[in-house]
Amino acid sequence: MTSPLSNMDEVSPAPANPEPEEQVRGLSQGRIVFKRFMDHRGAVVSIIVFLLVLVLAVSSIGLGPIPGWWKFGYKETPPLVNGGHPTLQWFPFHLGDHPFGQDRVGRDMFAMTMRGAQISISIMIIVGVVAAAIGILMGASAGFFRGKTEAILMRFTDMIIIIPSLIAAAVIAKSSQHLGGVWFLAVFLGFVSWTGMARLVRGDFLTLREREFVDAARLAGASDRRIIFKHILPNAVGVITVNTTLLMSSAILTETALSYVGLGVQPPDISLGLLISQNQAAFSTRPWLFWWPGLFIVVICLCVNFIGDGLRDAFDPRQKKFRFKKSDARVAPAPLESPIDDALDGTDSRFHREEP
């Protein structure tokens, strides 16, 4: 009798885990996370581009009392040069006096775009931090404690959801000039943007609280606070990270929409959305006034989203990538052992497993 095991030499097993135990053995959790993040090429390129944009925006026109290396400020009105056309040349490369051009009153668009990038990135970070903190607190408490705590917190979340956040933000932005201006608007956007985060964290906590490691920690005498922050929350980092980056990128788009209709950042301050709103009438005659703020908005949003994808793959231990090597050998399914074959070789496959 020919045993089906004779065809096992045609089987070409493929490695299912790109990180074998030998590659991560002896490494700390921080080193493993860093290694996984560096393997994500899109995230690495995005964080480099984002840091370049941030350094360019801060160093060019300065920040607060710290001066920058650019010769014009975003409030200065030098005389028009060449009708306000951009002086930037690629071949040969030359910046000129006004690489992004000038508006109709002579203000330098490069300085204004850099100031707009500073304000938009600041709003993005504040909204992300505030919304993530509130959403994690609400969702973790509701998902872990359940019962009345969950009912009260989720009904409060539903009440916040029904509030038209865009209209409320417009009203707040219009009356926030005496309450802190841009910063008050950013904090308010964070206070109305946490509902999606809370629902996602609650769902993840409902699943993780039933896992074996949580039961083991509870039997070991760990407090609820330690179980939440030391055992469950690190396993929900992937969901939290991705949603936070989405909140940050949507915060820029929300600010752009509010500023486009004149209800966001108010002059004399500048944001990327306000620049687009102020120069929309000149799109057909001087399109460079519209291109540069729009380009920076797109670049910042894409970078934040790609960085979030990389952080999710790095922090979430359940994320696995499969790499299959090309092989000319056929991949055959594993044969099923029958009781007859077991009787012939004197073993029972139900109770005996051959070591590889």
Secondary structure, 3 states (H helix, E strand, C coil): CCCHHHHHHHCCCCCCCCCCHHHHCCCCHHHHHHHHHHCCHHHHHHHHHHHHHHHHHHHHHCECCECCCCCCCCCCCCCCCHHHCCCCECCCCECCCCCCCECCCCCEHHHHHHHHHHHHHHHHHHHHHHHHHHHHHHHHHHHHHCHHHHHHHHHHHHHHHCCCHHHHHHHHHHCCCCCCCHHHHHHHHHHCCCHHHHHHHHHHHHHHCCCHHHHHHHHCCCCHHHHHHHHHHHHHHHHHHHHHHHHHHHHHHHHHHHHHCCCCCCCCCCCHHHHHHHCHHHCCCCCHHHHHHHHHHHHHHHHHHHHHHHHHHHHCCCCCCCCCCCCCCCCCCCCCCCHHHHHHHCCCCCCCCCCC
